[in-house]
Amino acid sequence: MPSHKETVASAPNEEDLHVRLPDPLEAPSFHIDDWDPENEPLGITQLHSGETFLDGVRRISSRIRNNKKTKDPISKGCRSILPGMRVAEDQIGIVFKNGDVHLRPPGAYRSIALNPWKKCQVVIPLERVAGVEFDPLKKAALMSRRIARLHLGQSYRQIVLQPQQIGVFEDQVMTLLATRGTYVYASETELRGVIDLNHMTPVIVERETEDTADVNAVGTTRIDQHGRVVPAQQGHGTSILATKRFLPSGYTATVAGITIARPEKGFVVLHKDSKNRISMTEGICIASGKEDFVRRTKTDARSLTMDDLEVEFGDLNHYAKSTPMLELKSKDNIDALCRAQIKWKQFRPDIWVANRGAFTDPFDMLEEKCANMMRDWLLSVSHVEALQEKSHGFTKVEYQWTTELNGTGLEYGVQVLGIEITILRFPHIDKQDEQVALQLAETNLLVEMSRHNARKEQESSKLNQATHIRMQEDRDREAEAEERKQEVQRRKDTAEAETTTKKLQMDTKVIEARMALALAEEKRDKQVAIAKAAAEAEAERLRALGKRDAAQLSAEGEIAATKEKNNAQLQFLREQAALLRENPGLLELLKIQNDLLKTEALATAAKTNPNVVLLTGQEGLEARRMNKGHAPQVPGAAILTTADRQ
């Protein structure tokens, strides 16, 4: 069931035109399900990779034997090395025995003389041509007259289908579509045909393009719509030449009541379902059973058959066409010639097909409306007002007409892209202007001719008088020319001498410039060397000055630190001396505490460094000698001052 989806074609604003169109329907897309080997029909199978025609025959015959009693079509006769039938690879042996056809796989078989019941044998090659049915019995009938005279029916056959090919199979109960693979089928299944999506029948449509052409009917007359005899050439000497173009709108193929349609770019398929509803799609579409496509007639005959109908594709392209030259009247009863060009496209081809009636194309529907609008407009304005509107490019009128035509075209699914008034002339006004211009031109010509004759007489009288003077002037000019020639030669010689002198001067200046350049480069190199040496000396002086300042600052900092440290020590000693003077027994206590702290420090150091001496004097030396140069790890006496701890 097709779904209600909007197509890709754009439409004009329906709210502005106050027309509500039904939603477009999208036609069902063409799709073939993948082949299911588990649910294959009884009389057809698809070969897998590596299988042959006889493998498919075995599979189908085993299915048929399960349903009814039949014989195996593949021969099981004895193989022999005796002379007889030889079936090579990619070949099939066919033997007709007791009214049955037997297929022989590759191998060697007994001769007919040893088995007289087997008659009419033939060996045929296997064929795998894409899209062409391989029938062993037909092939055998072509190779053997005895088999051809038997008029055998159909047996097992094979078809190879490429991805773009569609095979239509039929049996007693169903129609099956298959693609992309090799299929083997029995006599119960019939191949109705193969559809190649790349080689279908094209549907050609006729379209027209317009060009301007010269009108050669000079001096001829014609009868206008008012019954008057008027010149045939009233359109500025040009007319519209319509050229026919034949375009492929799409491609179709029909096999066994199944029709597949494939549109060209810019066209859509118009599909009809069982309820006669029209849907559209830009892709490949299929119709079978109660479904069909919109069709059109190929000829204009009254009695038509299905062969006279072909699939019609919806056209989404842009087109333009001009109306015939219309002979109208203005408000002030002046004859006018008018022509307009209409540009349109179908945004809903399904609406156009449903509502077009007897119209052949959208222009046929819009032309009468456009002619009426032109007639009404010219009857509402004078020829002067019409020419003023022409000078402004018909902008206002064309916009108004486009809006009105869109209101009419929307009901048919047609959008008017624009309308352009290509010709608007008033023949009688133009003729009067031409006559006035012709009279003015004749008058000007007579005046010019009289002036020309007067000038001609004056010039002829002057010519005789000027002949002698001109001859004298010629002699004088020859003398002047000779004198000028000599003067030119003198100037040439002078110029050559001056050129030689200037060349020598220029060579001298070039040499002087080169010498000056060399001196300047030498001077520049010296100045650069002096500046470089001065810069290096200045840099060295600045570095020395910086080092001196740094040393001075460092020395001043150390002196200040030493002074602060000495002042602190002096203050501490003064405080200790005052404390000892006040407590005489405190001095002995401090000595004992000092010895204890030294001993603890040495013991801590001896844990990480074995060379630390913990014994004093001769005892320490003796202990080191006995310990191979290492200090003994026993407590001893050491001296540590209070200043060292700080």
Secondary structure, DSSP 8 states (H G I E B T S, - for coil): -------S-----HHHHT-------B----------GGG--TTEEE--TT--HHHHHHHHHHHHHHHS----SB----B-SSSS-EE-TTEEEEEEETTEEEEE-SEEB--TTT-TT-EEEEEEE----BT--B-HHHHHHHH-HHHHHHT-----EEEEEEEEEEEEEE-SS-EEEEEEEEEEE-TTSEEEEEEETTS-EEEEEEEEEEEEEE---TT-EEE-TTS-EEES--STTEEEEEEEEEEEEEEEEEETTEEEEEE-TTEEEEEE-TT--EEEESS-EEE-TT-EE-EEESS--SS--GGGEEE-EEE-SEEEEE---EEEE-TTS-EEEEEEEEEEEES-HHHHHHH-TT-SSHHHHHHHHHHHHHHHHHHHS-HHHHHHHHHTTTHHHHHHHHHHHHHHHHTTTEEEEEEEEEEEE-HHHHHHHHHHHHHHHHHHHHHHHHHHHHHHHHHHHHHHHHHHHHHHHHHHHHHHHHHHHHHHHHHHHHHHHHHHHHHHHHHHHHHHHHHHHHHHHHHHHHHHHHHHHHHHHHHHHHHHHHHHHHHHHHHHHHHHHHHHHHHHHHHHHHHHHHHHHH-TTHHHHHHHHHHHHHHHHHHHHHHH-TT---S-HHHHHHHHHHTTT---SS-------HHHH-
